[in-house]
Amino acid sequence: MSSSAFTCLSKIHLKILSLILIYFIKIGHGWLPNTSTKLVNNANKLSSISFRGNTSQVDHFTVLYQDESTILLGGRNQVYNLSLYDFTQRTDNIIYWPSSEAYNQLCILKGKTEDDCQNYIRILVPTAPGKYLVCGTNSYKPMCRIIQEKNGQMIVEKEMGGVGWCPYNPDHNSTSVYSNGYLFSATVADFSGLDPLIYKEPLSTELSDLSQLNAPNFVSSLIYGDYIYFFFRETAIEYMNCGKAIYSRVARVCKHDKGGLHVPRWTTFLKARLNCSVPGEYPFYFDEIQSTSDIVEGNYGSESNTKIIYSAMTTPDNAIAGSAVCIFGMEDVQNVFKGPFKHQEGFNRNWLPLPESSVPTPRPGECVQDSRVLADKYVTFVKTHPLMEKAVPPLFGQPLLIRVSLNYRFTAITVDSQVRTVNHEIDEKYDVIYVGTDEGKVLKVVNIPSAHSPPEAVVISENEVFSKIPVKQLKIAPGYGKVIAISNNEVKLVTLNHCEHISRCSECLELRDPHCAWDSLKGACVSVDAVTSFRYLIQDIKNGSAIKCRATSLDNVNPTKEYDTNSINTNSLNESKEPNDPLLIEGESTDCNEVDGDKATGCASQSKLTFYTSEYLHIIVAVACVAGLCVGFLCGYLVSRRFHVHSQYPNPPFIEQHNHLDRLTVNQTSFLAPRTKTVNLDVLNVSTDSLPPKKDNLGSLKNLNITNEGTLQKIKKTYI
């Protein structure tokens, strides 16, 4: 092996080593998406009840109302009343409302299809006991009705136009919330869907004003304090680079807002950006909000309770396919609206924070007793400065869960909040999150908070609920692990409680599902809501360690029965101890409670041997790769030195020069040295004394005396 080849081999080894080191540095200091999943279930493994409504046409289902036992679904020309427990359809108090023939024909004349020209119910809110406000698309002519329940029948008391409350298209992303006798809605106000607005009769945002709403897709709305909050995504007007960008927003209006003195416009409408990103020198953003949960209150690593919302966020369609779950604190949302405003001096000028001295008093956007007495400059300021300078940061500064996948993106989210565990010492509660995707999957995730670090999201299961159909909405149903998944043409009540499919204590605890616990008395993984006493239940949501299984395996004796202690097989009590386990040392003590000083023996030591985490496996693989490369590098070096042949000519580029010099040597044994012949000068008639001196190419005189060796001396001089 030549020295040049050896050098190349060394460089290759060094490059491989550097690539591996860079990879593991990125693992430690960068971010990687969470791709670990405890269970993956297809549709055949799930227990579910399906409801299809009108099986001949698409219903465009949406959840209108839900209480402890009932769910109302808006569909094609009617409202479906279902039981939350078994999805049985209740035929009493049916609301059936098709479009009239005149509206249907007019819709078809405008170029819409027969399916479009139906009445899809989009809004149903109880306004009083037994009284409801119901709105539908009505063949692209939105209408609303006040319906009163009397003697088991639904009677129409009033019918009115629904423009501004209800969308024209059943697929349009709209949202609404009812508060203090008013319906606050975010939808569109025209047939083409190009005039978005946030509306409360008679107040609305400015039409065709891109600084207030710029092609938004509304996601959700909720009530918090004195304000109504709207979550949506829209084209960002402050984005100054080439092209355009979609940003997630949260907007708010005061629910007591009565508009200005001269025009029926909001005097409290403000909006801010939602920042869901992976931190760093160049943050990676998940800019498009898809869904939010209701407000959840709990202890998330702090001393006091915090009110938060969970949101499903994605990257744009033409970017890296990524999704994330971000948490936003409602206090952080409120603080952003107390901060500086964004301001742009001119059309092509940069957006900069507005100095506080330029902000009028009282502060714009705050609730006042009567907005109609506000000065015109106050109303004008809100109209021209609706955007806040700062963005709402995610709780803990980063997303809770990240998924980078070419297969799906997140579309919907809901939360089973503050699920109680069976921990006897600490009252632990965890949020169980359900996330829907555009491929019909539902992820079950648990949020595990920490006092000194960001929370951990554990993906318990990934479940195929629909076959390649997007999940539009998700709702929690009564019972542990039950969720309602809604698509365009099907609704499913799915049980995502996997306890009964787990047969071992270690697997039950490692699942880290707050809905499941190991019953040491029955020797089974059970659902927590199915037991009456927590005395014999074991859980470890925070760590997912199976040590508790070993510590209690000898206590799995039913106290109500008498057993012959001599006949008890200790191997059968320790469910995770198998006779063929190579990590168990024969003859070791099986007493799970045996402790020798500070060293745990028996079951405790066995559990440490038999359970490994993904972090340990990553470290083992890394060390093995680096060690293998080092050994290969050393072996290659030794082999190259062993078989390296030392050349007779250490300077190969000058071999030709050495060949000529060797010809002049006396030694004739070299295989490169030819035999020299003696030149007879007498034959040439050349006199050594008669030769005149000659000039060389530099003009100097040289005496070409030929010695006894004749021509060879001249050759020697020439080559030298």
Secondary structure, 3 states (H helix, E strand, C coil): CCHHHHHHHHHHHHHHHHHHHHHHHHHHHCCCCCCCCCEEECHHHCEEEEECCCCCCCCCCEEEEECCCEEEEECECEEEEEECCCCCECCCCCEECCCCHHHHHHHHHCCCCCCCCCCEEEEEEEEECCEEEEEECCCCCCEEEEEEEECCEEEEEEEEECECCECCCCCCCCEEEEECCEEEEEEECCCCCCCEEEEECCEECCCCCCCCCCCCEEEEEEEECCEEEEEEEEECCCCCCCCCCEEEEEEEEECCCCCCCCCCECCCCEEEEECCEECCCCCEECCEEEEECCCEEECCCCCCCEEEEEEEEECCCCCCCEEEEEEEEHHHHHHHCCCCEEEECCCCCCEEECCHHHCCCCCCCCCCCCHHHCCHHHHHHHHHCCEECCCECCHHHCCCEEEECCCCCEEEEEEEEEEECCCCCCCCEEEEEEEEECCCEEEEEEEECCCCCCCEEEEEEEEECCCCCCCCEEEECCCCCEEEEECCCCEEEEECCCHHHCCCHHHHHHCCCCCEEEECCCCEEEEHHHCCCCCCEECCCCCCCCHHHHHCHHHCCCCCCCCCHHHCCHHHHCCCCCCCCCCCCCCCCCCCCCEECCEECCHHHHHHHHCCCHHHHHHHHHHHHHHHHHHHHHHHHHHHHHCCCCCCCCCHHHHHHHHHHHCCCCCCCCCCCCCCCCCCHHHHCCCCCCCCCEECCCCCEECCCCCCCCHHHHHHHHHC
